[in-house]
Structure formats: C-alpha cells, structure tokens
Amino acid sequence: MSRHALARPESVGSRGHLYGGSPVRDLVGQWSAGRDLEDNRRHVTAVQQATGRYPGLYGGSYLKELLGGNADPILAQCWFWLAEYGPVPHVPEGWPTWTLWQYTDGAFGPEPHTVAGVGRCDRDLFNGDISQLQRLWGAPVP
C-alpha cells in the first residue's frame, strides 16, 4: 500500500486492501509472490507510521513458510486474519489467536459453504463480539 493509497483508501490496490477503516496486508495467493519478511515488515511499519495503527495481516501457508515456525516481533503487532480451509485453525507463532478465520473458499473446508442469495463463497468467522468488530473496522460503536 502506497502513501497515496493511505491518503485515498479507495485507491488501495495490489499492495494491500482496505476493509472498513482497517488496512490489511494480503499474503495469500498471487498477492504474496516475491514478498519476503523484510518487505512485509517495511509495509506494516509504514502503515503504522502513517495511520497510528498496525494493519491486519491476511495469511496462511505462505506466511507460515516465511516465518519458519518463528514469531516476528514486527508482524506480530498486526491483527491476524487466517486463511486456512479446515476444521481447526492453526495460528503461526507470534499470535495468541486469530482475529478473523477464513475457514472455506466455498468448496473446501467446513460447512457452511454457501450464503442464501449468493451461493458458494468465502466464509469467515470473527473471534469476538459485534462491538469488537465495529472497533476493528473503525465503525461507530453505540
């Protein structure tokens, strides 16, 4: 995510995504190609310096491979969005738990795989209550 994207969230592209008011570093699939630990540390540090908070980190097997079973003190400052299709989440070292867990892509992983009116799709769980989710997303909390 560039400084321009931080100033104009609607322009966030391939370097990261913006969900609600919370930037997220994507380390899954095509977005992760060629990103090493140092590149990711620079990115999340730049986001923290520009916004005052660390972004989310969306990752699965590639992130676990990068970490090599070790915690990273900089990346561990990010809230963690686990992409892992299976019945039990496996969180990498450095995070006590997941914040969001994408448990299916609509084909693999535990049920349910569908949403009424949408069909098969990614499904995620949030590890908290509605007020915690609103705070994470930067939404007003009643």
C-alpha positions as CSV (number, residue, x, y, z in Angstrom):
1,M,0.0,0.0,0.0
2,S,1.5,3.3,-1.0
3,R,1.4,6.6,0.9
4,H,-1.1,7.7,-1.8
5,A,-3.3,4.8,-1.0
6,L,-3.2,5.6,2.7
7,A,-4.3,9.1,1.9
8,R,-7.0,7.8,-0.5
9,P,-8.3,4.5,0.7
10,E,-10.4,4.0,-2.4
11,S,-7.2,3.6,-4.4
12,V,-5.8,0.6,-2.4
13,G,-4.6,-2.0,-4.9
14,S,-2.3,-4.9,-5.1
15,R,-0.1,-4.0,-2.2
16,G,-2.9,-4.2,0.3
17,H,-6.6,-4.0,0.8
18,L,-8.9,-1.8,2.9
19,Y,-11.7,-3.4,4.8
20,G,-13.9,-0.8,6.6
21,G,-11.4,1.5,8.1
22,S,-8.7,-1.1,8.6
23,P,-5.9,-1.7,6.0
24,V,-5.0,-5.4,5.5
25,R,-1.7,-6.8,4.1
26,D,-2.6,-9.7,1.8
27,L,-0.1,-12.7,1.9
28,V,-2.3,-15.2,0.1
29,G,-2.1,-16.4,-3.5
30,Q,-1.0,-14.0,-6.2
31,W,-0.5,-11.1,-3.8
32,S,2.2,-12.9,-1.9
33,A,4.6,-13.7,-4.8
34,G,8.1,-12.3,-4.1
35,R,7.3,-10.8,-0.7
36,D,9.9,-11.6,1.9
37,L,9.8,-10.9,5.6
38,E,11.7,-7.6,5.2
39,D,9.3,-6.3,2.6
40,N,6.3,-7.1,4.8
41,R,8.0,-5.5,7.9
42,R,8.6,-2.3,5.9
43,H,5.0,-2.3,4.7
44,V,3.3,-2.8,8.0
45,T,5.7,-0.3,9.7
46,A,4.8,2.3,7.0
47,V,1.1,1.7,7.6
48,Q,1.6,2.1,11.3
49,Q,3.6,5.3,11.0
50,A,1.0,6.8,8.6
51,T,-2.2,5.7,10.4
52,G,-1.1,5.2,14.0
53,R,-2.1,1.6,14.0
54,Y,-0.8,-1.7,12.5
55,P,-2.8,-3.2,9.7
56,G,-4.3,-6.6,9.6
57,L,-2.2,-9.4,8.2
58,Y,-4.1,-11.9,5.9
59,G,-2.1,-15.1,5.5
60,G,-2.0,-18.9,5.6
61,S,0.6,-21.4,4.4
62,Y,2.9,-18.9,2.7
63,L,3.1,-16.7,5.8
64,K,3.8,-19.8,7.9
65,E,6.6,-20.8,5.5
66,L,8.1,-17.3,5.6
67,L,8.1,-17.3,9.4
68,G,9.7,-20.8,9.5
69,G,8.0,-21.6,12.9
70,N,9.3,-18.4,14.5
71,A,7.5,-15.3,15.7
72,D,8.2,-12.0,14.1
73,P,8.1,-9.1,16.6
74,I,7.0,-6.6,14.0
75,L,4.4,-8.6,12.1
76,A,3.0,-9.9,15.4
77,Q,1.8,-6.3,16.1
78,C,-0.8,-6.8,13.3
79,W,-4.2,-8.4,14.0
80,F,-4.3,-11.7,12.2
81,W,-6.7,-12.9,9.5
82,L,-6.0,-16.6,9.0
83,A,-6.8,-18.2,5.6
84,E,-6.9,-21.9,6.3
85,Y,-9.6,-24.3,5.0
86,G,-10.1,-26.9,7.6
87,P,-12.0,-27.8,10.8
88,V,-9.3,-26.4,13.2
89,P,-7.3,-23.2,12.8
90,H,-3.5,-23.4,13.1
91,V,-2.2,-20.0,14.1
92,P,1.5,-19.2,13.4
93,E,3.9,-18.3,16.2
94,G,3.6,-14.7,17.3
95,W,-0.2,-14.5,17.5
96,P,-2.1,-16.0,20.5
97,T,-5.1,-16.5,18.3
98,W,-6.8,-15.4,15.1
99,T,-8.9,-12.3,14.7
100,L,-10.7,-13.5,11.5
101,W,-10.6,-17.0,10.1
102,Q,-11.4,-17.7,6.5
103,Y,-12.4,-21.4,7.0
104,T,-13.7,-22.1,3.5
105,D,-13.5,-20.8,0.0
106,G,-16.9,-22.2,-0.8
107,A,-15.6,-25.5,-1.9
108,F,-13.1,-26.7,0.7
109,G,-13.2,-26.5,4.5
110,P,-16.1,-27.0,6.9
111,E,-19.7,-26.1,6.2
112,P,-21.5,-23.8,5.6
113,H,-20.1,-23.1,2.1
114,T,-23.0,-21.0,0.8
115,V,-24.9,-17.8,1.6
116,A,-28.5,-17.5,0.7
117,G,-28.9,-15.5,-2.4
118,V,-25.2,-15.6,-3.1
119,G,-24.3,-19.3,-3.4
120,R,-20.8,-20.7,-2.7
121,C,-18.4,-18.1,-1.4
122,D,-15.5,-17.4,1.1
123,R,-16.8,-17.7,4.6
124,D,-15.1,-16.2,7.7
125,L,-15.5,-16.2,11.4
126,F,-14.7,-13.2,13.7
127,N,-13.1,-14.0,17.1
128,G,-15.1,-11.5,19.2
129,D,-18.4,-9.7,19.6
130,I,-20.1,-7.1,17.4
131,S,-18.6,-4.1,19.3
132,Q,-15.1,-5.5,18.9
133,L,-15.7,-6.0,15.2
134,Q,-17.0,-2.4,14.9
135,R,-13.9,-1.1,16.6
136,L,-11.6,-3.2,14.4
137,W,-13.4,-1.9,11.3
138,G,-13.4,1.7,12.5
139,A,-17.2,1.8,12.7
140,P,-19.0,3.8,15.4
141,V,-19.7,1.7,18.4
142,P,-23.1,2.6,20.0
